Amino acid sequence: MTVEDLEKRLKALEDIEKIKKLHQTYINLMDNLQYEKVLDLFTEDAIVEIRNSGLKRGKKEIAEIYKALAKSRGDTRYDGHLAVQPDIDVKGDQATGTWLIYILFSRPGIQWVQGKNECEYRRDNGVWKISRLKFTRTLASDQSLYP
């Protein structure tokens, strides 16, 4: 293996870690009800589809999803997210990733939802951002929460 091969492998590993950190930041902002900051994590032309929200294109439309969440939840936090088992593939300035997501609710009772985030990422001016995010529920403790 050449030094150039090692440099490429190291660069890919560094990119994967940056993407993991990006997604962790997304989850932390969601959990801490900081929806206005979430938009900074997306490319200008991003596409987002979260459950029943429909397909939203661009930050203006994507903001509708997070404004609705902020309005419905207010200042009270009653859920938390776990993003686990990331499967990330980097190809230059583009990447794809799938995450297993668990959402734990404490209101009205203790419940959980399992889903997956299917994502595309793009390096934008040297910074990794989310260019596509689709969240699909796959299982839940209460059938009314699924899908």
Number of C-alpha atoms within 10 A of each C-alpha: 5 7 8 9 10 11 11 13 12 12 14 16 14 12 22 20 13 15 25 18 13 19 22 15 15 20 18 16 15 21 17 13 19 15 19 13 13 18 19 13 17 24 19 17 15 22 21 25 19 16 14 9 12 10 14 19 17 16 17 12 14 23 18 13 17 19 13 13 14 17 9 10 12 10 11 10 14 14 16 16 17 16 18 13 10 17 13 18 17 18 10 12 13 15 21 19 19 20 20 19 22 19 17 18 16 12 10 7 8 11 15 18 20 20 20 19 21 18 20 21 25 23 17 15 7 8 13 22 24 27 24 21 22 16 19 19 19 14 16 18 13 10 9 7 14 15 14
